[in-house]
């Protein structure tokens, strides 16, 4: 598979992306899938934002016992976090699996907002080979360098109880996450423009005005007047409440409108674009790819359940 360099959020958009991930974490679609995934596989599943520096699987009922012990001391926890950072620092495509010092594998699958990686689905804490005395001894040798003497019996019990999966079985598990990540990516833009209960009434008025006039030419001044504010003050309040600029919000709202129209398989892409308020096809294609990370025709096929052309099976990216 093609390796893509993950997008690293700037100071300005890190909060914006983190907010979208937080909304995804609280969404019914994620919570329902997380419960089903963990029940079906017995493995933990977490969604974390790009750049988060917290153990994402801590607290899960399915967390591996050996990994739980690792998280109980600062030095071993730091080792896990460094491995997590390594995943983000190196090129990543549809997924990446990495093996820790003790031989346990964890995988991340990127969730995108358009062409930007905003978070990762993460699972794993499994062995892809049977644990042996040799591998356990090697792990304990490294642990001793970090924390000194430990209760070997407790660590041994946890290590040899680690879930063991064949590589092909684990690849299938990761592929389930890849499909779900694509689904989350499709709804991430919708969450960007979704109203929140705590937003100022003026912003709610502006959203309503934009929705009513989406198919027309929209400029800042009439929207600001509808909100009862000056253009300058409106821009500040609107971005503070939504996390995006007025121009970006309108573009994203039009993309969502286009997607709704494309649920009709007989609707032409160009017709949907103009009905949603785009003034030219070149503008539409540019904005749509930026927001959705794919061509409009590909998105329409996905929305209408049309299977993509057969592709050569790509191996998952494993790294030691």
N, C-alpha and C positions, 0 to 999 in steps of 0.2 A: 504494500500500500504506500501511497505517497506520504512522506513525512512533512508536516507543516510546522513552522515555528509558531508556538503559542503566543497569542497577543498578551503583552504585559500591560495592565492598566496603568495609566498615568494618575497623578494625584487628583486631577480633575474628574476622571471617570471611574476611579476605583470605587467610590461611594455609590455611584450610579449602578454599576454592575453588581456590587454587593447587595444593593437593595432588590434588584431583580432576582438574584439567587435566593434571598430571604423569602421573597414572595413565592418562588418555586418550592422552597422547602415547606412552606405552610399550605401549599395548594393541595386540594383533594387528589388531583391526578398523581402527584408525587407520593403522598402518604399512602394512597391505595396501592401503588406499584411497589413501594418499599415493603409494605406488609406482605404482599403476595410473593415478592421475590425472596424475602427472608424465610417465609413459610415453605416455599417450594424447594429452595436450595440449602437452607440451614446456614447460609452465609450472611455476614453483616452487609449493610448497604448504607452509604451516606452520600449526601450531596454537599459539596463545600465550594466556597467561592475561590477564585484564583487569588493566590497570595495569602490565603488564610494560614495562620501559623498555630493551629490547634490540631491535636490528633483527631481526625474526622470520625473514626470508628469507636472512640471511647464512649462508654455508656450503653452501647448496643447490647441487647440480650444475647446476640450471636457472636460477640467478640471472642476471639481465641484466648484461651487461658494463659498461654505463654506470652501473648502480646499484652494482656492485661497486667501481667507481672512486669513486663518491660516498661509499661507506662507508670509504674508505681514509684520509680526513682527518676530523678531529674536527668542523670547522665544517659540512662538507657532511653528515656523518653526523647532526649535531644537527638539520639542516634536515629530514631524513627522519623523525627521531623526533618532531619537532614536528608533522609532517603526520600521523603515527600517532596522536599525542595528540589532534589535532583531530578525528579520526574518532570517538574515544571520547567527546569532550566534547559533540558535537552529537547530536541525535536520530537514532536508527537503527531501522529496521524489520527486514525479512528480510535486507537486505544494504545495503551502502553502497560506492560507488565514488568515489574522489577522484583528482584529477589534480595532479601535482607541478609545480614551476616549469618543468621541462623538457618537460612535456606527456605524461609517462608515467602510465598509470592503474594503480592498485592497488585491490583490493576486499577487504572484510572481511564475513564472515557470522557472526553471533553464535551461540554455542553456549550453551544455557541449562540450568540446573539448576532445574527447575520454572519459576517466573516470574523467576528471577534470571539475568542474563547473567554467565557465569563465564569466558568466553574467546571467541576469534575464530579462525575459519579465514581465512587470508589468502593471496591469490595476486595475480598481475598482472605489473607491470613491463613493460607493453606499450604500444604506441602505437595509438590508434584512428584514426590518419590517417597518411599517408605523411610521413616526415621530409623537411624541406626545408632549404635553406641559411638561409632566414630564421628558421625555428624553432631551428636549431642556433645561429645567431649570438645569438639572444635568450637561449638557455640559457647560452652561454659568457659573455655579458655579466654575468649574475647570478653565475655562478661566480667571475668575476674579482673581484667585490665581496667574496666570502667568503675566497678563498684566494690572490688575486693571480694571477701568471702560472702557466699550466699548459701541459702538453704538448698543444697543440691537436690534433695529428695523432692522438694516442692516443685522446683524447676523441671526436674526429670518427669514428674507425673504430668505436668502441663504440656511438656514438649511431646511426649509419646502419645498424648491424647489429641494432638493436632489433627485436624481433618486432612485426609489424603485423597486427592483426586488425580485421575489420569490427565495428561496434558490435553487430550482431545475433549474430555468432559469439561475441563476448565475453560477451554476455548469456547465451547458452546455457551457457558455461563456468561462469558464476557460479550459474546455476540448478542445475547439478550439485552445487555446493557447498552450496546451500540444502537440497537433499534429504539430503545427507550430514550436515549440521549437525543436522537433525531426528533422524536416526538416532543421532548421538552424544548428543543431548539425552536420548533415551530410555534410553540405557545409563548415563548419568552418575549417576543415583540408585543404580543397582545397584553402581557402584564405591564410592559413599559408604558402603555397608554391607558391602563385601567385606572379608574377613579379609586382613591383611597378615602376612607371615612374621615380622616383627620385633615383633609385639605381645606384651604380657605374657600368660603362661598364664592368669591370672585373667580377663582380658578374653576370651580364647578360650572359657573355661568359661561366661562370661556370655552370649556369643553363642549357644552351643549351648543353654543353658537357655532363652533368649528364643525361639530357633527351635522348640524342642519345645513351648513353651506359648504360641505366638503367637496361637492362636485363643481363648485364655482372657483374663480380666482380668489384666493384668500391672502390678504395682507395684514400686517400687524395692527394698523390703526383701527380698523373697524372692530377687530376682536377685543382690543384694549378698551374701546368705548363701550362695548357690550359688557365688559367686566367692570366698568365704572372707574377706570384708572388711566393715568397717563401711560404712554407707550413705554417709557423708561422704567417706571415703577412696575408695570405689568410684567415686563421681561424678567425682572428680578424675582418677583413673587412666583411667577409661573415656573421658572426653572427650579426654584427652591422647593416647590410642591411636587413637581413631576420628575425632576432629575434630568430633564432634557430641555433644549431650547425650543422656542415657539416653532421655528422652522423645522427642526427635527421631529417635533411632535406631529406636525401636520403631515410630514412625509410618511411617518410610521402609521398614522391613522389612515392615510390613503392606501398604503400597502395592505392594511387589514381589510379595508373596504374592497380592494381588488380581490383578495383571497376569498372573501365571502361571495363575491360575484362569480368567481371561478368554480364555485361548488356546482354551478350549472355547467355540465359538460358541453353544452351547446354554445356557451358564451365564448366568443373569441377574446384572446388576450388583449388585443388592441382596443376592443369595445369596452372591456372591463376597466382598462387603464384610463380611458377618457371619461368614463362615467364616474370614476373615483376622483377625478379632478386633475389628473396629470395633463400637462399642456403639450407634451411631445413624447414620442416613443423612446427617443434617446434618453430623455430625462427619466422616464419611467423605468427603463431597463437598468440604468445606472443606480437609481435609488433602490429598486427592488433587490438587486444583487447585494447591495451594501447592507440592507436591512435583513434579508432572508438568507443570504449566503448561497443562493442558487438562482438559476434562471426561472422566469415566470412559468414557462412551459413545464419545467421539471416539478415545480411546486404544484401546478394544477394536476399533474399526473398523480402526485402523492396524495393530494386532497381527495381525489376521486378514486383512489385505490388502484391505479394503473401500475402494474409491476414494471420496474425499470428494465432496460435491456440486460440480458444475461452478461455477467461480468466474470472474469477469471477469478477464482477464489484466491483471496490474498491471505497470507499467513499473518497471525497476530504478531505484533512486535514485542518480542521477549528480550530482556537485557539482564545481565547479571549485575 
